[in-house]
Amino acid sequence: MPRLINLQPSRRLKAALGIIPFVLILIAYQVGSDIRKAENEQDRLLPSFEEIADGVNRMAFEPSQRTGEYLFWEDTKSSLTRLAIGISIAACIGLLVGLAAGAIPIIAAPLNPLITAISLVPPMAILPILFIVFGLGELSKVMLIVIGVSPFLIRDILQRTQELPREQLIKAQTLGGNSWQIIVRVVFPQILPRLFDAVRLSLGAAWLFLIAAEAIAATDGLGYRIFLVRRYMSMDVILPYVVWITCLAFAIDWCLLKLSRWLFPWYHAEK
């Protein structure tokens, strides 16, 4: 009889096992909602699935009486725009600074302590400073993502660069390559796919910073809407928004993975 540690589920079984926890969560939620509704029909903490569907329809498919906009989609567009801009800027900073510091020791010497110190500063602690310096507009929200994510990306790319086989750099120098050529032709192509991995790992933190910034100072966005309706205990709106944020995060991560596999098949083949 094979040992349990050696059993590998088939693709179909793996998919079925992956669905089971979500089904159990839905069942547990339905049971909890029914219990609370039986005690109090006006209970708002655990709305029924019918109430949640009504909330989604009201936010996504009925125009706002005040603005005429479909709030759900406007919030999604605003949040995704801020997230895309913030992550893109942070990725560029992380790549440039991390690559330079990892490939050139004389640059790493002064930057390492600074990067370490900055990475230890809680981004949420400087949020009021960002609002004072950059105002309450879009820039402060984007900068929170950049400041929160960039140090992680820099440190990750720096480490990945330093982990590259030293023999490759020596061979490139033997063939007459100067520092610029070695960085561009040898180091950069190998670091770029690792940047995709680092960005995927930083998405959770980026969403956290975005939601926090929108909750404090915004007039639209997924985080703004969640904190706006919480005062009315509108769980029929909050829960769908939370699930939607999770789905968006999963979709972005999946797209980055597929793009990375398409652009760098050699990297994933090695993994």
C-alpha positions as CSV (number, residue, x, y, z in Angstrom):
1,M,0.0,0.0,0.0
2,P,1.5,3.4,-1.0
3,R,2.4,5.8,1.7
4,L,0.2,8.8,2.2
5,I,3.1,11.1,1.6
6,N,3.5,9.7,-1.9
7,L,-0.1,9.9,-3.1
8,Q,-0.6,12.4,-5.9
9,P,-4.2,13.4,-6.8
10,S,-5.2,13.5,-10.4
11,R,-6.0,16.9,-12.1
12,R,-9.8,16.3,-11.7
13,L,-9.4,15.2,-8.1
14,K,-7.2,18.2,-7.3
15,A,-9.8,20.5,-8.8
16,A,-12.6,18.9,-6.9
17,L,-10.6,19.1,-3.6
18,G,-9.9,22.7,-4.3
19,I,-13.6,23.5,-4.6
20,I,-14.6,21.7,-1.4
21,P,-13.4,24.4,1.1
22,F,-15.4,27.1,-0.8
23,V,-18.5,25.0,-0.8
24,L,-18.2,24.4,2.9
25,I,-17.7,28.1,3.5
26,L,-20.9,28.9,1.6
27,I,-22.8,26.2,3.5
28,A,-21.6,27.5,6.8
29,Y,-22.5,31.0,5.8
30,Q,-26.0,29.9,4.8
31,V,-26.5,28.1,8.0
32,G,-25.3,31.0,10.1
33,S,-27.5,33.4,8.1
34,D,-30.6,31.2,8.6
35,I,-30.0,31.0,12.3
36,R,-29.6,34.8,12.7
37,K,-32.6,35.5,10.5
38,A,-34.7,33.1,12.5
39,E,-33.9,35.1,15.6
40,N,-34.2,38.5,13.9
41,E,-35.6,38.9,10.4
42,Q,-34.0,42.4,10.2
43,D,-30.5,41.1,11.0
44,R,-27.9,42.8,8.8
45,L,-24.8,41.1,9.9
46,L,-25.2,37.9,7.8
47,P,-27.6,38.9,4.9
48,S,-29.1,36.1,2.9
49,F,-27.9,35.3,-0.6
50,E,-31.0,37.0,-2.0
51,E,-30.2,40.2,-0.2
52,I,-26.6,40.0,-1.4
53,A,-27.8,39.6,-5.0
54,D,-30.1,42.6,-4.5
55,G,-27.2,44.6,-3.2
56,V,-25.0,43.6,-6.2
57,N,-27.8,44.5,-8.6
58,R,-28.3,47.9,-6.9
59,M,-24.6,48.8,-7.1
60,A,-23.6,47.3,-10.4
61,F,-26.7,47.4,-12.7
62,E,-28.7,50.4,-11.5
63,P,-27.5,53.9,-12.0
64,S,-26.9,56.1,-9.0
65,Q,-29.8,58.5,-8.4
66,R,-27.3,61.2,-7.5
67,T,-24.7,60.9,-10.3
68,G,-26.3,58.5,-12.8
69,E,-23.2,56.3,-12.7
70,Y,-22.9,52.6,-12.1
71,L,-21.1,52.8,-8.8
72,F,-19.7,49.3,-8.7
73,W,-17.9,49.6,-12.0
74,E,-16.8,53.2,-11.4
75,D,-15.3,52.1,-8.1
76,T,-13.6,49.2,-9.8
77,K,-12.1,51.4,-12.5
78,S,-10.8,54.0,-10.0
79,S,-9.1,51.4,-7.8
80,L,-7.6,49.4,-10.7
81,T,-6.2,52.6,-12.2
82,R,-4.5,53.6,-8.9
83,L,-3.2,50.1,-8.4
84,A,-1.8,49.8,-11.9
85,I,0.0,53.1,-11.7
86,G,1.4,52.5,-8.3
87,I,2.6,48.9,-9.0
88,S,4.1,50.0,-12.4
89,I,6.1,52.8,-10.8
90,A,7.2,50.6,-7.9
91,A,8.2,47.9,-10.3
92,C,10.4,50.3,-12.3
93,I,12.0,51.6,-9.2
94,G,12.5,48.2,-7.8
95,L,14.1,46.9,-11.1
96,L,16.4,49.9,-11.6
97,V,17.6,50.3,-8.1
98,G,17.7,46.6,-7.2
99,L,19.6,45.8,-10.4
100,A,22.1,48.6,-10.0
101,A,22.8,47.8,-6.3
102,G,22.9,44.0,-7.0
103,A,25.3,44.2,-9.9
104,I,27.6,47.0,-8.7
105,P,29.0,46.6,-5.2
106,I,30.0,50.2,-4.8
107,I,26.4,51.2,-5.3
108,A,25.1,48.6,-2.9
109,A,27.4,49.7,-0.1
110,P,25.6,53.0,0.6
111,L,22.1,51.9,-0.6
112,N,21.8,48.7,1.5
113,P,21.5,50.4,4.9
114,L,19.1,53.0,3.5
115,I,16.9,50.5,1.8
116,T,16.8,48.3,4.9
117,A,15.8,51.3,7.0
118,I,13.1,52.5,4.6
119,S,11.6,49.0,4.4
120,L,11.2,48.9,8.2
121,V,9.1,52.1,8.2
122,P,5.4,51.1,8.3
123,P,3.9,52.8,5.2
124,M,0.6,53.3,7.1
125,A,2.4,55.4,9.6
126,I,3.5,58.0,7.0
127,L,0.0,58.1,5.3
128,P,-0.8,61.5,7.1
129,I,2.5,62.9,5.8
130,L,1.7,61.8,2.3
131,F,-1.7,63.6,2.5
132,I,0.0,66.7,3.8
133,V,2.8,66.7,1.2
134,F,0.8,65.5,-1.9
135,G,-2.7,66.5,-0.9
136,L,-5.9,64.4,-0.9
137,G,-5.9,63.7,-4.6
138,E,-4.8,60.7,-6.6
139,L,-1.1,61.3,-6.1
140,S,-1.1,60.6,-2.4
141,K,-2.9,57.2,-2.9
142,V,-0.5,56.2,-5.7
143,M,2.6,57.2,-3.6
144,L,1.4,55.1,-0.7
145,I,1.5,52.0,-2.9
146,V,4.9,53.1,-4.4
147,I,6.5,53.7,-1.0
148,G,4.9,50.6,0.5
149,V,5.9,48.2,-2.3
150,S,9.2,49.6,-3.7
151,P,11.5,48.6,-0.8
152,F,10.3,45.0,-1.0
153,L,10.9,44.9,-4.7
154,I,14.3,46.5,-4.4
155,R,15.5,44.1,-1.8
156,D,14.2,41.1,-3.7
157,I,15.7,42.1,-7.0
158,L,19.0,43.0,-5.3
159,Q,19.2,39.6,-3.7
160,R,18.2,37.8,-7.0
161,T,20.9,39.7,-8.8
162,Q,23.6,38.8,-6.3
163,E,22.5,35.1,-6.5
164,L,23.3,34.9,-10.2
165,P,26.2,32.5,-10.9
166,R,29.5,34.4,-10.7
167,E,30.9,32.2,-13.5
168,Q,28.5,34.0,-16.0
169,L,29.9,37.4,-15.1
170,I,33.5,36.2,-15.3
171,K,32.9,34.6,-18.7
172,A,31.3,37.8,-20.0
173,Q,34.3,39.8,-18.8
174,T,36.7,37.3,-20.4
175,L,34.9,37.8,-23.7
176,G,35.5,41.6,-23.4
177,G,32.2,42.8,-22.1
178,N,32.2,46.0,-20.1
179,S,30.0,46.7,-17.1
180,W,27.2,48.2,-19.1
181,Q,27.1,45.3,-21.5
182,I,27.2,42.7,-18.8
183,I,24.3,44.3,-16.9
184,V,22.2,44.8,-20.0
185,R,22.9,41.5,-21.8
186,V,23.7,39.0,-19.0
187,V,22.0,40.2,-15.8
188,F,18.9,42.1,-17.0
189,P,17.4,39.3,-19.1
190,Q,17.7,36.9,-16.1
191,I,16.3,39.3,-13.6
192,L,13.2,40.4,-15.5
193,P,11.2,37.2,-15.0
194,R,12.1,37.4,-11.3
195,L,10.6,40.8,-11.2
196,F,7.2,39.3,-12.2
197,D,7.5,36.9,-9.3
198,A,8.3,39.8,-6.9
199,V,5.4,41.9,-8.2
200,R,3.0,38.9,-7.8
201,L,4.1,38.5,-4.2
202,S,3.7,42.2,-3.5
203,L,0.1,42.5,-4.8
204,G,-1.4,41.7,-1.4
205,A,0.4,44.5,0.3
206,A,-0.4,46.9,-2.6
207,W,-4.1,46.1,-2.2
208,L,-3.9,46.8,1.5
209,F,-2.3,50.2,1.0
210,L,-4.8,51.1,-1.7
211,I,-7.8,50.2,0.4
212,A,-6.4,52.1,3.4
213,A,-5.8,55.2,1.3
214,E,-9.2,55.1,-0.3
215,A,-10.9,54.6,3.1
216,I,-9.3,57.7,4.5
217,A,-9.4,60.2,1.7
218,A,-11.3,59.4,-1.6
219,T,-14.6,60.0,-3.3
220,D,-14.7,56.7,-5.2
221,G,-13.0,53.3,-5.2
222,L,-13.6,49.9,-3.7
223,G,-12.1,50.8,-0.4
224,Y,-14.0,54.1,-0.2
225,R,-17.3,52.4,-0.8
226,I,-16.7,49.7,1.8
227,F,-15.9,52.2,4.5
228,L,-18.8,54.5,3.4
229,V,-21.5,51.9,3.7
230,R,-20.2,50.3,6.9
231,R,-21.9,53.1,8.9
232,Y,-25.2,51.7,7.7
233,M,-24.2,48.1,8.4
234,S,-24.8,47.3,4.7
235,M,-23.2,43.9,4.6
236,D,-25.1,43.1,1.4
237,V,-22.7,45.6,-0.2
238,I,-19.6,45.1,1.8
239,L,-19.4,41.3,1.3
240,P,-19.7,41.4,-2.5
241,Y,-17.1,44.2,-2.6
242,V,-14.7,42.1,-0.5
243,V,-15.3,39.0,-2.7
244,W,-14.8,41.2,-5.8
245,I,-11.5,42.5,-4.5
246,T,-10.4,39.0,-3.9
247,C,-11.4,37.9,-7.5
248,L,-9.6,40.9,-9.0
249,A,-6.4,40.1,-7.0
250,F,-6.6,36.5,-8.2
251,A,-7.2,37.5,-11.8
252,I,-4.3,40.0,-11.8
253,D,-2.0,37.3,-10.3
254,W,-3.1,34.8,-12.9
255,C,-2.6,37.2,-15.7
256,L,0.9,38.1,-14.5
257,L,1.8,34.4,-14.3
258,K,0.5,33.6,-17.8
259,L,2.3,36.7,-19.2
260,S,5.5,35.6,-17.5
261,R,5.3,32.1,-18.8
262,W,4.7,33.5,-22.3
263,L,7.6,35.9,-22.2
264,F,10.1,33.7,-20.3
265,P,9.3,30.0,-21.1
266,W,13.0,29.2,-20.4
267,Y,12.7,30.5,-16.8
268,H,9.6,28.5,-15.9
269,A,11.1,25.4,-17.6
270,E,14.0,25.6,-15.2
271,K,11.6,26.0,-12.2
